[in-house]
Amino acid sequence: MSIARPPKGYFNETEAAQALGVTLDEFRTLVRTHLLESDEDLANLPRMYYQPSDLVVLRMLAAQRASGSFATAR
């Protein structure tokens, strides 16, 4: 008998990068470009946690970036 684990509710930046299949530097670039509003937020980047919905949006942005149809949105 196997017991199903509930889906993870949050991810740190390393786990989020792995889930998206990108390097940590690529992940940080995505977050810096699309999510952070000020340079002050950069200091908190390693301490941020991401929800599964955040990863959905970041996955779409990573795919756009990889295909070359990259647009900056803030």
C-alpha positions in Angstrom: 0.0 0.0 0.0 1.4 3.4 -0.9 0.3 6.6 0.6 0.1 9.6 -1.7 1.9 12.7 -0.5 0.0 16.0 -0.8 1.5 18.4 -3.3 4.1 20.7 -2.0 2.7 24.1 -1.0 5.8 26.2 -1.4 9.3 26.0 -2.9 12.6 27.7 -2.1 14.6 29.1 -5.0 16.7 26.0 -5.6 13.6 23.7 -5.6 11.8 26.1 -7.9 14.7 26.2 -10.4 14.8 22.4 -10.4 11.1 22.2 -10.9 11.3 24.5 -13.9 14.4 22.7 -15.3 16.5 25.9 -15.3 19.7 26.8 -13.5 19.6 28.8 -10.4 21.1 31.8 -12.2 18.4 31.5 -15.0 15.7 31.3 -12.3 17.1 34.4 -10.5 17.1 36.3 -13.8 13.5 35.4 -14.5 12.5 36.5 -11.0 14.5 39.7 -11.2 13.1 40.6 -14.6 9.5 39.8 -14.0 8.7 39.8 -10.3 10.9 42.1 -8.3 9.8 45.7 -8.2 12.9 47.3 -6.7 16.6 46.7 -6.1 15.8 46.4 -2.4 13.9 43.2 -3.1 17.1 41.7 -4.5 18.5 41.2 -1.0 15.5 39.1 -0.1 15.7 36.9 -3.2 17.4 33.9 -1.5 14.9 34.0 1.3 11.8 34.1 -0.9 9.4 31.1 -1.2 7.3 30.4 -4.3 3.9 28.8 -4.5 2.9 26.4 -7.3 1.0 29.1 -9.1 4.2 31.2 -9.1 5.9 28.3 -10.9 3.2 28.1 -13.5 3.8 31.8 -14.4 7.6 31.4 -14.3 7.4 28.3 -16.5 5.5 30.2 -19.2 8.0 33.1 -19.0 10.9 30.6 -19.2 9.4 29.0 -22.3 8.9 32.5 -23.9 12.5 33.3 -23.1 13.7 30.0 -24.6 11.7 30.5 -27.8 13.0 34.1 -28.2 9.6 35.7 -27.8 10.6 37.4 -24.6 8.8 40.4 -23.3 9.4 42.2 -20.0 6.2 42.8 -18.0 5.9 44.7 -14.7 
